[in-house]
Amino acid sequence: MRRAGHIRTSPALADLGTPALGPTSRIPEAGRAGGDVVTSAGAIDVHMTTSAFCVLHSAARHTFEALSGRGPTAAKHRARHHRVLGGTVAAYLAEGARHPGA
């Protein structure tokens, strides 16, 4: 909203992303240390990927349910969606192994 000007100018709001990015930064760092992550992806990349998945589930849930008869936020789908999201993030972080320079 309004190009986030209110966040940029507010000392109280400026660091709101820090709690999410702290733990999220450990994912690619640990993967690089273990040799599993070879991309230059960082915490912001992981956070954007997971946020996009979660926002889509939330924002479009009624549309998906109306069109497919299946609610994406239903408890019976959670385990599969966790695997999908985990696999997506893992594949993205390991992408450089298949495509050097990614």
Backbone bond lengths (Angstrom), bond angles and torsions (degrees), N, CA, C in turn:
res aa  C-N    CA-C-N  psi(-1)  N-CA   C-N-CA  omega(-1)  CA-C   N-CA-C  phi
1 M - - - 1.438 - - 1.525 109.52 -
2 R 1.277 114.91 132.22 1.466 121.72 176.37 1.523 112.54 49.84
3 R 1.303 114.36 34.05 1.472 122.28 177.54 1.518 113.27 57.58
4 A 1.320 116.09 28.49 1.473 124.37 174.98 1.521 113.76 60.45
5 G 1.313 117.51 23.50 1.464 120.83 178.99 1.513 112.50 -57.91
6 H 1.324 117.04 -37.13 1.460 120.51 -180.00 1.533 111.36 -67.33
7 I 1.318 117.55 -30.79 1.465 120.20 177.77 1.517 110.02 -74.98
8 R 1.328 116.59 -42.86 1.469 120.71 -178.70 1.525 113.05 -61.98
9 T 1.314 116.98 -31.09 1.465 119.85 -175.46 1.525 113.31 -98.75
10 S 1.309 118.53 -2.20 1.461 120.96 -178.20 1.525 110.87 -104.85
11 P 1.326 117.03 117.15 1.469 119.19 176.59 1.535 111.87 -60.94
12 A 1.320 117.35 -31.38 1.461 120.92 -179.47 1.525 112.26 -70.76
13 L 1.325 117.66 -30.55 1.461 121.06 -176.57 1.521 113.69 -98.14
14 A 1.307 117.70 -19.69 1.465 121.77 -172.42 1.523 113.71 -59.57
15 D 1.313 118.39 -31.76 1.464 120.95 -176.75 1.521 113.86 -103.52
16 L 1.318 117.62 17.06 1.464 120.19 -178.99 1.527 113.16 -61.02
17 G 1.309 118.11 -29.13 1.466 120.70 -178.80 1.510 113.44 -78.25
18 T 1.315 117.90 -14.34 1.458 121.23 -175.87 1.528 113.45 -57.84
19 P 1.335 120.21 -45.07 1.473 118.46 179.38 1.527 113.30 -60.77
20 A 1.306 118.41 -34.99 1.467 120.79 179.80 1.525 111.08 -75.66
21 L 1.315 116.90 -37.51 1.461 119.46 -174.91 1.522 112.87 -78.50
22 G 1.321 118.02 -26.20 1.467 120.31 178.93 1.520 111.65 -58.80
23 P 1.335 118.02 -62.97 1.471 119.47 179.26 1.525 112.71 -63.35
24 T 1.319 116.80 -35.16 1.464 120.45 -178.57 1.522 111.19 -66.28
25 S 1.321 118.39 -30.94 1.463 120.88 179.98 1.521 111.53 -68.37
26 R 1.324 116.68 -23.84 1.471 119.54 -179.54 1.531 112.05 -70.90
27 I 1.314 117.94 -23.03 1.471 120.52 -178.14 1.529 111.00 -64.92
28 P 1.352 118.95 -58.57 1.476 117.30 179.08 1.519 112.72 -67.95
29 E 1.336 118.15 -32.21 1.474 120.18 179.60 1.531 110.76 -62.93
30 A 1.330 116.37 -46.46 1.469 120.35 179.23 1.523 110.76 -65.44
31 G 1.314 116.55 -38.54 1.463 120.21 178.53 1.516 112.49 -65.51
32 R 1.336 116.55 -39.53 1.473 119.61 177.32 1.522 110.33 -66.22
33 A 1.328 116.92 -40.74 1.467 120.69 179.64 1.523 110.76 -62.25
34 G 1.328 116.84 -35.41 1.465 121.19 179.67 1.518 113.91 -87.78
35 G 1.333 116.93 -3.94 1.452 121.01 179.47 1.518 114.34 82.97
36 D 1.336 117.36 5.17 1.457 120.42 -178.94 1.525 112.63 -86.48
37 V 1.324 116.81 -27.31 1.462 121.83 179.90 1.518 107.53 -109.04
38 V 1.305 114.89 119.73 1.463 118.66 -177.94 1.523 111.81 -120.62
39 T 1.323 117.50 1.22 1.461 120.06 178.17 1.514 109.34 -84.14
40 S 1.299 115.38 171.14 1.465 120.46 175.51 1.519 110.87 -89.42
41 A 1.334 116.89 10.84 1.465 121.43 179.96 1.516 109.96 -58.56
42 G 1.310 114.68 143.64 1.449 120.09 179.56 1.509 111.38 -128.91
43 A 1.312 115.15 -165.02 1.461 121.85 -176.03 1.527 111.74 -59.67
44 I 1.317 117.87 -40.83 1.464 120.68 -179.17 1.526 109.90 -62.75
45 D 1.327 117.40 -41.27 1.467 121.67 179.64 1.532 111.20 -62.52
46 V 1.331 116.48 -44.71 1.462 120.99 179.08 1.527 109.46 -65.55
47 H 1.319 116.47 -44.66 1.462 120.81 -178.95 1.531 111.30 -62.58
48 M 1.334 117.20 -42.51 1.465 120.23 178.99 1.529 111.28 -64.03
49 T 1.311 117.08 -39.57 1.463 121.08 180.00 1.528 110.87 -64.54
50 T 1.323 116.37 -49.52 1.464 119.43 -179.05 1.522 110.81 -68.19
51 S 1.331 117.80 -38.32 1.465 120.39 179.78 1.523 111.56 -64.65
52 A 1.317 116.81 -41.06 1.467 119.88 179.56 1.522 110.44 -60.37
53 F 1.307 116.60 -43.88 1.469 121.12 178.98 1.527 110.20 -61.98
54 C 1.332 116.25 -46.37 1.471 120.53 -176.91 1.523 112.08 -69.59
55 V 1.310 117.57 -41.55 1.466 120.64 -179.96 1.519 109.98 -65.44
56 L 1.319 117.34 -41.34 1.460 120.14 178.57 1.525 110.42 -60.27
57 H 1.324 116.55 -43.71 1.465 120.31 177.91 1.520 111.23 -58.70
58 S 1.293 115.77 -41.90 1.460 120.27 -176.27 1.527 112.21 -78.20
59 A 1.316 116.70 -50.53 1.462 121.35 -173.81 1.525 113.18 -71.04
60 A 1.318 116.41 -33.41 1.466 119.42 -174.58 1.523 112.74 -107.90
61 R 1.313 117.92 11.61 1.469 119.30 -174.03 1.520 113.24 -60.06
62 H 1.321 117.58 -39.31 1.467 119.88 -178.35 1.536 110.84 -69.98
63 T 1.320 116.37 -37.73 1.466 120.45 177.36 1.524 110.04 -64.37
64 F 1.338 116.93 -48.21 1.463 120.12 178.55 1.521 111.18 -58.90
65 E 1.318 115.62 -44.16 1.458 119.06 -178.28 1.523 111.52 -64.79
66 A 1.337 117.10 -40.76 1.465 120.73 179.58 1.530 111.27 -65.93
67 L 1.325 117.06 -38.33 1.461 120.77 -176.60 1.525 113.63 -82.49
68 S 1.339 116.61 -33.78 1.459 119.14 -173.79 1.519 113.98 -112.33
69 G 1.332 116.02 -12.99 1.457 118.87 -176.45 1.510 112.66 75.79
70 R 1.316 116.69 9.93 1.464 121.79 -177.67 1.519 109.28 -128.29
71 G 1.313 116.39 119.82 1.463 120.53 178.85 1.514 110.96 -81.65
72 P 1.321 118.78 121.40 1.466 120.84 -176.11 1.520 113.80 -67.32
73 T 1.326 118.09 -17.20 1.464 119.57 -179.76 1.525 112.54 -97.37
74 A 1.328 117.44 4.30 1.463 120.91 -179.79 1.529 110.53 -62.86
75 A 1.316 115.68 139.51 1.470 121.53 -177.41 1.536 112.62 -55.53
76 K 1.324 116.74 -33.93 1.468 119.07 -177.12 1.533 113.09 -68.39
77 H 1.311 118.01 -13.22 1.465 121.36 179.79 1.530 112.83 -101.83
78 R 1.310 118.25 -6.66 1.471 121.38 -172.62 1.520 113.63 -59.34
79 A 1.314 117.68 -47.46 1.465 120.10 -177.24 1.527 110.73 -59.85
80 R 1.341 116.12 -43.70 1.468 119.24 179.26 1.523 110.65 -65.55
81 H 1.314 117.27 -42.02 1.469 120.37 179.82 1.522 111.57 -65.80
82 H 1.321 117.39 -34.87 1.470 119.77 175.23 1.526 109.97 -63.13
83 R 1.348 116.39 -41.45 1.474 119.65 177.96 1.527 110.98 -65.05
84 V 1.330 116.48 -41.57 1.474 120.41 179.32 1.523 109.72 -61.49
85 L 1.317 116.57 -49.12 1.465 119.54 -178.11 1.525 110.84 -65.99
86 G 1.320 116.83 -44.48 1.463 119.85 178.48 1.516 111.63 -61.04
87 G 1.314 116.44 -43.12 1.464 120.36 178.10 1.515 112.66 -65.35
88 T 1.331 116.04 -37.65 1.469 120.33 178.34 1.519 110.72 -63.44
89 V 1.313 116.73 -47.94 1.467 120.77 -179.67 1.522 110.48 -64.71
90 A 1.329 117.38 -44.57 1.467 120.39 179.97 1.524 111.40 -62.07
91 A 1.326 116.92 -43.70 1.468 120.29 179.39 1.519 110.97 -64.25
92 Y 1.323 116.34 -40.31 1.465 120.19 178.79 1.521 111.09 -63.37
93 L 1.321 117.04 -45.16 1.460 120.37 -178.38 1.525 112.41 -68.80
94 A 1.312 117.67 -29.24 1.457 121.40 179.61 1.525 112.67 -89.46
95 E 1.322 117.34 -2.09 1.470 122.38 -174.74 1.518 113.15 -53.49
96 G 1.297 117.98 -36.51 1.464 120.94 -178.22 1.511 112.92 -62.52
97 A 1.326 117.50 -24.15 1.456 120.18 178.28 1.517 109.95 -65.55
98 R 1.331 116.29 -32.91 1.458 120.77 179.43 1.531 111.88 -91.96
99 H 1.325 115.53 -27.04 1.469 121.23 -177.27 1.519 109.09 -132.70
100 P 1.317 119.01 82.22 1.461 121.16 -178.58 1.536 111.64 -52.08
101 G 1.322 114.47 140.24 1.460 120.17 179.82 1.502 113.32 92.22
102 A 1.332 117.38 -1.02 1.467 121.03 -179.15 1.500 111.79 -68.58
